[in-house]
Amino acid sequence: MITSQLKSKIDKLWEEFWTGGITNPLTVIEQVTFLMYARLLDMNETTDEKRAARTKQSFNSRFTEDQQHLRWQNLIHVESADQLFLVVRDELFPYFKQTASSDSLFGEFMKDAQFMLQKPSLLVKAVSMINELPLDKSDTKGDLYEYLLSKLTTAGINGQFRTPRHIIRAIVDLMDPSATDRICDPACGTAGFLSTVYEFMLEKYSSEDGTIQETTVDDKGVESKQTIYTGDLLTPHRKHIDTDMFHGFDFDATMLRIAAMNLVMHGVAEPDIHYQDTLSQRFSEKFPNEAKEGFDLILANPPFKGSLDDEDVAPELLRTVKTKKTELLFTALILRMLKIGGRAAVIVPDGVLFGSSKAHQQLREELIENNQLEGIISLPSGVFKPYAGVSTAIMLFTKGGTTERVWFYDLQADGFSLDDKRTELKGENSNDLPDAISKWKQYRKLVESNATANKINKAFGDKQQQAFVVDKKDIVSNKYDLSINRYKEVVYTEEVFESPKVILKKLKALENDILKDLNELEAML
């Protein structure tokens, strides 16, 4: 949990960049990421030095003897703003690019790192503020970076935009990942899904002794309580979590730098993050173990907008669904990337559910006939405002088998207003997400216990409710249409109106009363 003091520091840092002439939120976050990376490098170097001193064993230093002045502990003591500016611009950033040839996590993303700050005074303030941030506290730094990312309000040119944090958390709760899963987001952006999975893991795998209640006091003397989850039960799985649990791909180098930093800040030592267009045929060539049957769980909100060149798309995807539409291709890609029995939760535009083209129907048929399409959660159209007003849904499916029925949920409220402001709402009926998660778990419990169709229909057969099931045969007879309005039954209440004669009589009486009042008023003049 991030305190109000830390939020204030981030806000002030953001304001300094703004007044310093850097107004693009993505650029601000990228430049802050570079400086945080410089500090983390030095922190890791110091940790290794102390360990080496204790164990009397050598280690591979990140800095040569001639590069010691590039360490954060030395940068913060450079007295002249102009000198600091020259060192960072002419030596530190070239050093970042030099790491591009190494095997380091950030090497792949640092080869095109650019120093965008133009004023030495802004750099001094940024270095000073970043030096005050608690990057040494694992329970805080993930929230800190997430708060920084919450200021990212710019949609990408390829249709990618930040998925609301509460929607991501709800999806992770629905899928309930385990410590042995191998998890991927093939269009990871800033790694919102992956970092939220890690937070979920810490909560799920914290014992009673490993769950700490802490009280903090802000600068105004206001107390607030927070729960810190240590994830102490994850210890047997630590190597898997640090090196092989989290995998992300994207073709935006800036996003990847931020994604890698986001996961590192949350506590994942070596997340597997790569620059790659996962829809291209080169994906299978470069990452054969990931491109086909490589994952237990995939969570994604892939780009909706645009179409691709046929020649660039992997032929195997086109055999599944012949199209140029990215939302269809990504769904086919995710099916290919899952292991048999692997699960996925994917946000798709509503057009995927009811589109009448051959490609749309082909994909839905593949999901239902050759896999287990388990659930469709219809989201309100304002969820992604102010980026877009498109109606979307969450598709939940498992690779392999066949579909017997599909569980639907009509989510009408997500806890925020559905306009561009997205103001948080309170009160009854303001948030359906907890109910959706509860109903899904209830349904999954029935399925996993091999409940009869009658028992499932007794619990979810009423199509007038928000949560209900639809049999496969009904979906097939509707050309695999998966739009919730196709199956939900709406009860209309009959309105009874007075007869026109009665209404006219009342209007005349009202008119007479008005005329009487006007006559009385005229007599007074």
Summary of the structure (lengths in Angstrom):
residues: 525
radius of gyration: 28.0
end to end distance: 71.1
largest distance: 109.4
contacts: 1599
relative contact order: 0.08
helix: 50%
strand: 15%
